[in-house]
Structures are given as C-alpha cells and as structure tokens.
Amino acid sequence: MKERPIIMGAESVRAILEGRKTQTRRVIDPHKYNIGGWDMPRTKEDMEAGYPFAENADGDFVSVVDWCPYGRVGERLYVKERFAYWIGREAVAYSDMCHKSIEDIEWEDEVNISNIAEGGKWKSPMYMPRWASRITLEITDIRVERVQDITEEDAKAEGCDDTPYEQPWDGPGTWEGVKFGWITRARYRTLWNSLNAKRGYSWEKNPWVWAITFKVVS
C-alpha cells in the first residue's frame, strides 16, 4: 500500500494520540494548481458535492481531489514529528513527551533520561526516517474547500477545544465569530494563522485547502 509522509507538530501529535484529532488541513499551493479554473463544476451534482474541477491537458474536467499530494482515500500517511535518538538508535524520544528542551526535560515515566545521548538535540521532522515514525494514518476522506468553510464540528475534529471562553472579548480569543458561538472555529483561526500567516496564507486570505480526514491504524 502506498504510504506518504506528513509533518505534524507536537500539539497535533498529542491530539491524535488522545483521539481528539481526526482531520488536518493543508494549503493547496497556488503555483502548482490552477485555482482560477476550479469554479467550473462538470455537473450540478458535482457542484452540490462541493468538489472543484479543473481542465487537464486533454481538455477533460477532472476532480482536483485526484491531485492531492497526500494520497487518495484508503492510502496511508506516516507522521513525521520532532524527535531525538536514544543511545544506539534503539528507540526514539518524541517532542510531545516533554515540556522543556531536551537538556532539561520532564519525561513521562516510560522514558529514561539516562538513555539520552549526551548533548542530544531535537531534530527537525524533515529528517525523521520511516522506521522512527510511531503513528500511521489511513485517509478516509479528502475534500477541497476554502479554509473558512470549516465548521464547528470540523474544527473540533482538528483537535481544537470547544470549552467556552471565560472572557470572550479579551485576549487571543477575541474574534467576531465567538459572538455567534463559533468557539472551536475561533480557536482554529488562531491556530491556522500561527502556522500559515507568515507563509502568506492567513485566515483572512481564505486560501484553498486539502481537508483530509483520517483514522489511526498504528
């Protein structure tokens, strides 16, 4: 079965392990895909399904979902995350296990800090080998949509907390959406901007995204 890598931050990894995260949204690179041509559905049913279509080199309309670089429904993703090798590379320490730097870690009980290599450093997820990945996901659904199309239910599936704000008009939670009860969407907006705004894909720009639903298989 085809497997592809996908990078996740420590908070997302923790949410997956706790069963709180079953979706992820990734920016669709406008330089690789003709976004301007995606508003032409082939049929009324296609339009109602919400799947944008684009014209390929043969002049046929194909679903943009078929172009998803993360795979197809039924295929698998292995999670790459920040990590550090133990001595001998017999096991791996993962960043979601701790609350401080690797030099001053509060480890969970199953992790023995004496086994960490002296002077060890956290390594970028980019360099995690397949064998070191501890989470494998199976894609169960792929949609193409604008990031602002996310619903409250979807934002919760992204791992966002739905606990009401104690002071909804103060602090980082301030947003007009909170006024309408969009608690998880408000939190997801903050999360999205923290990851994507500096890359030029802020919530306000409402970029197209791959909305991927998955289940943990190992």
Backbone as CSV, one residue per row, in Angstrom:
resi,resn,N_x,N_y,N_z,CA_x,CA_y,CA_z,C_x,C_y,C_z
1,MET,0.838,-1.192,0.000,0.000,0.000,0.000,0.873,1.241,0.000
2,LYS,0.488,2.227,-0.816,1.248,3.457,-0.908,1.206,4.226,0.405
3,GLU,2.373,4.653,0.896,2.470,5.469,2.102,3.212,6.754,1.781
4,ARG,2.755,7.848,2.378,3.405,9.136,2.183,3.623,9.778,3.547
5,PRO,4.635,10.632,3.679,4.878,11.304,4.954,4.006,12.534,5.114
6,ILE,3.713,12.877,6.364,3.016,14.119,6.677,3.584,14.641,7.990
7,ILE,3.935,15.916,8.039,4.545,16.511,9.222,3.466,17.027,10.167
8,MET,3.630,16.732,11.445,2.706,17.195,12.482,3.508,17.812,13.623
9,GLY,2.973,18.883,14.216,3.570,19.481,15.399,3.238,18.673,16.639
10,ALA,3.913,18.985,17.752,3.738,18.226,18.986,2.289,18.260,19.481
11,GLU,1.631,19.422,19.385,0.256,19.520,19.857,-0.676,18.658,19.014
12,SER,-0.456,18.633,17.711,-1.281,17.803,16.837,-1.050,16.326,17.120
13,VAL,0.206,15.954,17.344,0.522,14.566,17.665,-0.178,14.146,18.954
14,ARG,-0.110,15.019,19.951,-0.754,14.705,21.221,-2.261,14.538,21.040
15,ALA,-2.860,15.399,20.224,-4.305,15.321,19.977,-4.666,14.035,19.237
16,ILE,-3.818,13.603,18.315,-4.061,12.336,17.607,-3.992,11.171,18.578
17,LEU,-2.960,11.153,19.414,-2.788,10.058,20.368,-3.924,10.001,21.384
18,GLU,-4.511,11.152,21.683,-5.629,11.209,22.636,-6.976,11.012,21.958
19,GLY,-6.977,10.821,20.649,-8.216,10.585,19.915,-9.031,11.826,19.646
20,ARG,-8.422,13.015,19.781,-9.145,14.270,19.588,-8.991,14.847,18.189
21,LYS,-8.027,14.351,17.434,-7.761,14.921,16.103,-7.933,13.851,15.033
22,THR,-8.860,14.080,14.115,-9.109,13.146,13.015,-9.125,13.867,11.666
23,GLN,-8.746,15.136,11.661,-8.687,15.899,10.417,-7.438,16.776,10.407
24,THR,-6.996,17.105,9.196,-5.928,18.089,9.030,-6.180,18.857,7.744
25,ARG,-5.823,20.122,7.735,-5.983,20.970,6.556,-4.629,21.500,6.129
26,ARG,-4.358,21.374,4.836,-3.084,21.796,4.294,-3.322,22.718,3.099
27,VAL,-2.525,23.777,3.013,-2.661,24.750,1.926,-2.427,24.085,0.576
28,ILE,-3.262,24.413,-0.388,-3.050,23.988,-1.757,-2.164,25.024,-2.434
29,ASP,-1.021,24.596,-2.886,-0.034,25.503,-3.481,-0.593,26.099,-4.772
30,PRO,-0.858,27.418,-4.798,-1.431,28.038,-5.996,-0.478,28.047,-7.181
31,HIS,0.813,27.780,-6.924,1.783,27.751,-8.009,1.767,26.408,-8.745
32,LYS,1.195,25.384,-8.108,1.150,24.060,-8.713,-0.210,23.735,-9.325
33,TYR,-1.249,24.429,-8.841,-2.601,24.110,-9.290,-3.307,25.366,-9.767
34,ASN,-4.071,25.247,-10.822,-4.771,26.384,-11.413,-6.043,26.688,-10.625
35,ILE,-5.882,27.415,-9.535,-7.020,27.711,-8.668,-8.095,28.473,-9.420
36,GLY,-7.685,29.339,-10.317,-8.658,30.137,-11.047,-9.639,29.316,-11.850
37,GLY,-9.276,28.087,-12.206,-10.161,27.250,-13.006,-10.988,26.278,-12.200
38,TRP,-10.988,26.440,-10.886,-11.645,25.449,-10.036,-13.120,25.749,-9.792
39,ASP,-13.621,26.802,-10.350,-15.009,27.156,-10.089,-15.938,26.664,-11.189
40,MET,-15.478,25.679,-11.969,-16.263,25.179,-13.093,-16.671,23.726,-12.856
41,PRO,-17.742,23.465,-12.128,-18.169,22.082,-11.896,-18.667,21.448,-13.188
42,ARG,-18.464,20.162,-13.311,-18.841,19.464,-14.534,-20.350,19.252,-14.626
43,THR,-20.975,18.982,-13.505,-22.420,18.770,-13.466,-22.999,19.449,-12.240
44,LYS,-24.321,19.499,-12.163,-24.982,20.050,-10.992,-24.643,19.221,-9.766
45,GLU,-24.559,17.894,-9.949,-24.227,17.013,-8.826,-22.819,17.297,-8.308
46,ASP,-21.907,17.563,-9.237,-20.546,17.895,-8.833,-20.530,19.191,-8.028
47,MET,-21.324,20.152,-8.474,-21.395,21.423,-7.766,-21.930,21.217,-6.353
48,GLU,-22.994,20.408,-6.242,-23.595,20.167,-4.932,-22.651,19.391,-4.024
49,ALA,-21.799,18.550,-4.630,-20.842,17.780,-3.841,-19.724,18.658,-3.307
50,GLY,-19.554,19.835,-3.928,-18.543,20.765,-3.436,-17.137,20.473,-3.906
51,TYR,-16.972,19.589,-4.901,-15.647,19.265,-5.398,-15.302,20.120,-6.607
52,PRO,-14.356,21.033,-6.519,-13.952,21.828,-7.677,-13.333,20.946,-8.756
53,PHE,-13.491,21.371,-9.991,-12.920,20.641,-11.110,-12.035,21.580,-11.911
54,ALA,-11.080,21.001,-12.631,-10.200,21.784,-13.483,-9.986,21.036,-14.785
55,GLU,-9.594,21.767,-15.801,-9.383,21.168,-17.114,-7.946,20.678,-17.237
56,ASN,-7.775,19.419,-17.634,-6.427,18.885,-17.772,-5.898,19.114,-19.190
57,ALA,-4.724,18.556,-19.468,-4.071,18.797,-20.762,-4.867,18.235,-21.934
58,ASP,-5.713,17.234,-21.681,-6.520,16.629,-22.733,-7.853,17.337,-22.944
59,GLY,-8.091,18.394,-22.173,-9.345,19.115,-22.304,-10.485,18.511,-21.514
60,ASP,-10.187,17.516,-20.679,-11.218,16.888,-19.855,-11.246,17.529,-18.478
61,PHE,-12.430,17.536,-17.858,-12.541,18.047,-16.499,-12.308,16.915,-15.510
62,VAL,-11.399,17.125,-14.589,-11.072,16.112,-13.592,-11.184,16.726,-12.204
63,SER,-11.474,15.891,-11.234,-11.606,16.376,-9.862,-10.244,16.759,-9.305
64,VAL,-10.170,17.930,-8.711,-8.924,18.374,-8.109,-8.542,17.462,-6.947
65,VAL,-9.523,16.796,-6.337,-9.242,15.867,-5.250,-8.271,14.787,-5.719
66,ASP,-8.361,14.412,-6.995,-7.481,13.377,-7.525,-6.030,13.833,-7.575
67,TRP,-5.783,15.120,-7.406,-4.426,15.654,-7.466,-3.792,15.800,-6.081
68,CYS,-4.493,15.416,-5.043,-3.991,15.640,-3.684,-2.626,14.972,-3.496
69,PRO,-1.597,15.740,-3.121,-0.255,15.171,-2.958,-0.126,14.265,-1.740
70,TYR,-1.143,14.268,-0.875,-1.083,13.432,0.319,-1.681,12.047,0.085
71,GLY,-2.236,11.813,-1.099,-2.736,10.484,-1.415,-4.217,10.458,-1.728
72,ARG,-4.766,9.261,-1.720,-6.169,9.022,-2.030,-6.837,8.352,-0.840
73,VAL,-8.150,8.314,-0.851,-8.884,7.614,0.201,-8.449,6.150,0.210
74,GLY,-8.149,5.640,1.401,-7.692,4.265,1.549,-6.185,4.130,1.634
75,GLU,-5.452,5.178,1.197,-3.999,5.140,1.305,-3.564,5.671,2.671
76,ARG,-2.268,5.533,2.948,-1.794,5.809,4.305,-0.749,6.928,4.365
77,LEU,-0.709,7.539,5.530,0.261,8.587,5.843,1.024,8.167,7.086
78,TYR,2.334,8.380,7.101,3.075,8.164,8.347,3.528,9.523,8.866
79,VAL,3.329,9.733,10.149,3.550,11.038,10.762,5.033,11.256,11.055
80,LYS,5.534,12.418,10.600,6.883,12.842,10.919,6.788,13.973,11.933
81,GLU,7.553,13.881,13.014,7.486,14.866,14.094,8.882,15.125,14.633
82,ARG,8.989,16.136,15.489,10.286,16.458,16.094,10.716,15.307,17.002
83,PHE,11.990,14.909,16.941,12.415,13.712,17.643,13.883,13.811,18.049
84,ALA,14.314,12.842,18.862,15.720,12.715,19.241,16.019,11.234,19.417
85,TYR,17.181,10.804,18.963,17.569,9.407,19.117,18.019,9.122,20.541
86,TRP,17.716,7.922,21.016,18.337,7.420,22.226,19.670,6.813,21.814
87,ILE,20.497,6.481,22.810,21.795,5.861,22.528,21.584,4.597,21.701
88,GLY,22.390,4.451,20.676,22.314,3.276,19.837,21.151,3.303,18.850
89,ARG,20.358,4.379,18.871,19.208,4.490,17.972,18.239,3.314,18.130
90,GLU,18.221,2.719,19.309,17.326,1.597,19.543,15.900,2.065,19.783
91,ALA,15.735,3.310,20.098,14.407,3.880,20.322,14.487,5.374,20.047
92,VAL,13.352,6.022,20.104,13.289,7.443,19.763,12.513,8.188,20.832
93,ALA,12.986,9.391,21.186,12.248,10.277,22.076,11.491,11.270,21.201
94,TYR,10.234,11.536,21.547,9.395,12.420,20.749,9.083,13.685,21.533
95,SER,8.988,14.808,20.822,8.887,16.104,21.485,7.607,16.258,22.288
96,ASP,6.533,15.538,21.950,5.297,15.707,22.709,5.384,15.050,24.081
97,MET,6.476,14.302,24.347,6.641,13.650,25.637,7.132,14.606,26.718
98,CYS,7.593,15.782,26.328,8.218,16.654,27.304,7.637,18.057,27.253
99,HIS,8.054,18.853,28.217,7.550,20.215,28.337,8.668,21.251,28.277
100,LYS,9.909,20.782,28.174,11.044,21.691,28.136,11.998,21.241,27.040
101,SER,13.194,21.865,26.978,14.185,21.462,25.994,14.751,20.109,26.376
102,ILE,15.411,19.471,25.432,15.940,18.134,25.683,17.017,18.139,26.767
103,GLU,17.648,19.301,27.015,18.671,19.383,28.052,18.066,19.450,29.456
104,ASP,16.758,19.771,29.552,16.126,19.921,30.868,14.683,19.438,30.752
105,ILE,14.519,18.137,30.632,13.234,17.544,30.267,12.484,16.981,31.473
106,GLU,11.181,17.162,31.463,10.301,16.491,32.403,9.693,15.309,31.647
107,TRP,10.323,14.156,31.775,9.918,12.999,30.985,8.748,12.271,31.611
108,GLU,7.970,11.625,30.768,6.942,10.725,31.260,7.638,9.492,31.825
109,ASP,6.923,8.730,32.651,7.546,7.635,33.388,8.245,6.607,32.504
110,GLU,7.691,6.351,31.312,8.277,5.295,30.485,9.548,5.715,29.773
111,VAL,9.928,6.985,29.880,11.136,7.466,29.210,12.250,7.640,30.232
112,ASN,13.380,6.998,29.998,14.517,7.057,30.915,15.526,8.073,30.390
113,ILE,15.633,9.207,31.060,16.505,10.279,30.568,17.965,9.856,30.530
114,SER,18.355,8.840,31.320,19.751,8.397,31.317,20.136,7.751,29.996
115,ASN,19.147,7.374,29.201,19.446,6.743,27.914,19.591,7.743,26.775
116,ILE,19.365,9.031,27.059,19.511,10.044,26.018,20.998,10.311,25.771
117,ALA,21.367,10.357,24.511,22.766,10.609,24.185,23.199,11.968,24.721
118,GLU,24.410,12.039,25.247,24.914,13.281,25.812,24.948,14.371,24.740
119,GLY,24.389,15.531,25.089,24.372,16.641,24.161,23.373,16.467,23.035
120,GLY,22.413,15.555,23.203,21.425,15.298,22.163,20.607,16.539,21.833
121,LYS,20.191,16.643,20.596,19.399,17.784,20.141,18.122,17.297,19.487
122,TRP,17.075,18.096,19.597,15.863,17.786,18.855,16.153,17.943,17.367
123,LYS,15.660,17.000,16.595,15.855,17.022,15.148,14.554,17.419,14.458
124,SER,14.682,18.101,13.341,13.527,18.525,12.565,12.741,17.315,12.066
125,PRO,11.414,17.435,12.000,10.604,16.335,11.439,11.038,15.960,10.024
126,MET,11.610,16.914,9.310,12.048,16.643,7.943,13.014,15.470,7.874
127,TYR,13.773,15.245,8.966,14.813,14.223,8.958,14.389,12.920,9.632
128,MET,13.136,12.811,10.025,12.696,11.572,10.673,12.591,10.450,9.645
129,PRO,13.302,9.331,9.869,13.189,8.198,8.945,11.870,7.457,9.158
130,ARG,11.459,6.710,8.153,10.188,5.995,8.231,10.141,5.072,9.437
131,TRP,11.233,4.388,9.750,11.204,3.415,10.840,10.950,4.070,12.194
132,ALA,11.297,5.351,12.316,11.141,6.037,13.594,9.727,6.580,13.804
133,SER,8.909,6.603,12.760,7.550,7.129,12.889,6.691,6.164,13.712
134,ARG,5.986,6.690,14.699,5.173,5.842,15.584,3.691,5.882,15.259
135,ILE,3.277,6.746,14.327,1.858,6.894,14.016,1.643,6.716,12.517
136,THR,0.745,5.814,12.165,0.348,5.629,10.769,-1.144,5.906,10.654
137,LEU,-1.516,6.695,9.669,-2.906,7.106,9.475,-3.429,6.562,8.148
138,GLU,-4.720,6.290,8.117,-5.375,5.912,6.861,-6.343,7.015,6.459
139,ILE,-6.243,7.478,5.226,-7.121,8.542,4.736,-8.520,7.975,4.499
140,THR,-9.517,8.612,5.104,-10.901,8.168,4.931,-11.736,9.131,4.100
141,ASP,-11.242,10.360,3.928,-11.978,11.334,3.110,-11.047,12.485,2.749
142,ILE,-11.240,13.028,1.549,-10.495,14.214,1.110,-11.485,15.173,0.471
143,ARG,-11.434,16.416,0.914,-12.259,17.455,0.307,-11.360,18.621,-0.098
144,VAL,-11.836,19.401,-1.029,-11.171,20.649,-1.411,-12.131,21.774,-1.062
145,GLU,-11.667,22.710,-0.238,-12.539,23.786,0.206,-11.702,24.984,0.619
146,ARG,-12.373,26.091,0.886,-11.705,27.263,1.459,-11.540,27.023,2.955
147,VAL,-10.464,27.537,3.527,-10.220,27.279,4.943,-11.351,27.818,5.809
148,GLN,-11.984,28.937,5.403,-13.072,29.494,6.202,-14.367,28.684,6.107
149,ASP,-14.389,27.661,5.249,-15.561,26.791,5.170,-15.626,25.811,6.334
150,ILE,-14.591,25.748,7.154,-14.558,24.799,8.257,-15.726,25.043,9.212
151,THR,-16.354,23.967,9.641,-17.487,24.052,10.561,-17.006,23.882,11.999
152,GLU,-17.921,24.107,12.938,-17.590,23.869,14.341,-17.185,22.415,14.565
153,GLU,-17.932,21.500,13.953,-17.642,20.071,14.103,-16.267,19.728,13.529
154,ASP,-15.964,20.312,12.359,-14.665,20.056,11.742,-13.527,20.642,12.569
155,ALA,-13.742,21.830,13.130,-12.703,22.455,13.952,-12.406,21.605,15.184
156,LYS,-13.442,20.987,15.729,-13.236,20.083,16.862,-12.458,18.858,16.411
157,ALA,-12.763,18.362,15.192,-12.036,17.212,14.648,-10.583,17.560,14.360
158,GLU,-10.287,18.850,14.255,-8.906,19.302,14.084,-8.167,19.327,15.424
159,GLY,-8.878,19.000,16.502,-8.267,18.947,17.823,-8.461,20.191,18.651
160,CYS,-9.272,21.139,18.165,-9.479,22.392,18.895,-10.484,22.210,20.032
161,ASP,-10.227,22.899,21.110,-11.059,22.824,22.310,-12.376,23.559,22.088
162,ASP,-13.485,22.972,22.557,-14.787,23.627,22.416,-15.281,24.215,23.729
163,THR,-14.380,24.323,24.731,-14.755,24.929,26.003,-14.978,26.423,25.813
164,PRO,-16.114,26.970,26.265,-16.389,28.406,26.073,-15.320,29.278,26.724
165,TYR,-15.063,30.418,26.115,-14.133,31.386,26.694,-14.738,31.973,27.963
166,GLU,-13.895,32.119,28.999,-14.366,32.763,30.217,-14.577,34.250,29.984
167,GLN,-13.688,34.845,29.190,-13.801,36.255,28.840,-13.685,36.368,27.315
168,PRO,-14.772,36.124,26.597,-14.701,36.011,25.135,-14.228,37.257,24.405
169,TRP,-14.247,38.403,25.051,-13.839,39.616,24.325,-12.449,40.093,24.703
170,ASP,-11.716,39.283,25.482,-10.369,39.656,25.892,-9.368,38.593,25.459
171,GLY,-8.117,38.995,25.254,-7.051,38.042,24.988,-7.068,37.527,23.567
172,PRO,-6.296,36.451,23.331,-6.134,35.936,21.966,-7.410,35.355,21.380
173,GLY,-8.422,35.095,22.210,-9.656,34.526,21.692,-10.604,35.549,21.090
174,THR,-10.233,36.826,21.177,-11.105,37.874,20.665,-11.316,37.710,19.165
175,TRP,-12.562,37.568,18.773,-12.907,37.420,17.356,-14.417,37.505,17.228
176,GLU,-14.874,38.101,16.160,-16.306,38.281,15.977,-17.053,36.957,16.000
177,GLY,-16.383,35.868,15.520,-17.047,34.572,15.470,-17.478,34.071,16.831
178,VAL,-16.741,34.428,17.890,-17.101,33.981,19.229,-18.488,34.489,19.588
179,LYS,-18.815,35.669,19.093,-20.122,36.275,19.367,-21.247,35.390,18.883
180,PHE,-21.002,34.612,17.831,-22.028,33.752,17.258,-21.896,32.308,17.718
181,GLY,-21.061,32.059,18.717,-20.921,30.722,19.259,-19.939,29.847,18.513
182,TRP,-19.107,30.443,17.665,-18.131,29.658,16.903,-16.846,29.507,17.715
183,ILE,-16.943,28.813,18.835,-15.809,28.713,19.740,-14.645,27.957,19.105
184,THR,-14.910,26.748,18.578,-13.819,25.962,18.011,-13.288,26.597,16.730
185,ARG,-14.147,27.221,15.938,-13.675,27.907,14.730,-12.768,29.075,15.106
186,ALA,-13.102,29.767,16.183,-12.265,30.885,16.635,-10.882,30.381,17.042
187,ARG,-10.861,29.262,17.745,-9.571,28.703,18.153,-8.798,28.174,16.946
188,TYR,-9.527,27.591,15.997,-8.836,27.083,14.814,-8.268,28.231,13.994
189,ARG,-8.990,29.328,13.924,-8.478,30.500,13.206,-7.149,30.950,13.784
190,THR,-7.065,31.008,15.125,-5.816,31.395,15.783,-4.712,30.397,15.468
191,LEU,-5.045,29.103,15.526,-4.066,28.061,15.222,-3.601,28.162,13.775
192,TRP,-4.551,28.332,12.857,-4.206,28.414,11.441,-3.226,29.559,11.175
193,ASN,-3.531,30.728,11.722,-2.666,31.884,11.491,-1.276,31.693,12.098
194,SER,-1.198,31.006,13.231,0.108,30.776,13.856,0.997,29.903,12.972
195,LEU,0.387,29.072,12.134,1.140,28.155,11.287,1.328,28.670,9.862
196,ASN,0.387,29.499,9.395,0.369,29.817,7.972,0.414,31.294,7.598
197,ALA,0.133,32.180,8.536,0.071,33.605,8.193,1.398,34.128,7.649
198,LYS,2.493,33.751,8.280,3.799,34.237,7.847,4.180,33.684,6.481
199,ARG,3.529,32.594,6.075,3.799,31.997,4.764,2.961,32.643,3.663
200,GLY,2.099,33.603,4.077,1.267,34.291,3.108,-0.101,33.681,2.909
201,TYR,-0.489,32.750,3.809,-1.784,32.073,3.679,-2.631,32.277,4.931
202,SER,-2.829,33.513,5.315,-3.587,33.809,6.525,-5.053,33.432,6.363
203,TRP,-5.734,33.333,7.496,-7.173,33.036,7.518,-7.931,34.070,6.692
204,GLU,-7.522,35.323,6.818,-8.208,36.411,6.129,-8.132,36.269,4.610
205,LYS,-7.077,35.652,4.101,-6.945,35.439,2.656,-7.770,34.246,2.181
206,ASN,-8.220,33.434,3.127,-9.138,32.325,2.841,-8.624,31.419,1.714
207,PRO,-7.442,30.835,1.880,-6.873,30.005,0.808,-7.619,28.681,0.631
208,TRP,-7.460,28.087,-0.552,-7.960,26.741,-0.786,-7.103,25.761,0.011
209,VAL,-7.732,24.712,0.533,-7.004,23.723,1.328,-7.444,22.309,0.965
210,TRP,-6.539,21.359,1.205,-6.905,19.953,1.231,-7.447,19.687,2.633
211,ALA,-8.683,19.263,2.758,-9.275,18.906,4.057,-9.269,17.379,4.133
212,ILE,-8.355,16.830,4.909,-8.126,15.400,4.955,-8.638,14.821,6.269
213,THR,-9.499,13.814,6.172,-9.988,13.085,7.338,-9.255,11.746,7.399
214,PHE,-8.900,11.309,8.605,-8.114,10.095,8.730,-8.487,9.320,9.993
215,LYS,-8.008,8.081,10.043,-8.119,7.282,11.245,-6.750,6.667,11.535
216,VAL,-6.470,6.444,12.816,-5.187,5.868,13.217,-5.230,4.356,13.003
217,VAL,-4.228,3.820,12.321,-4.172,2.384,12.106,-3.020,1.737,12.883
218,SER,-2.063,2.531,13.303,-0.974,2.013,14.152,-0.199,3.187,14.746
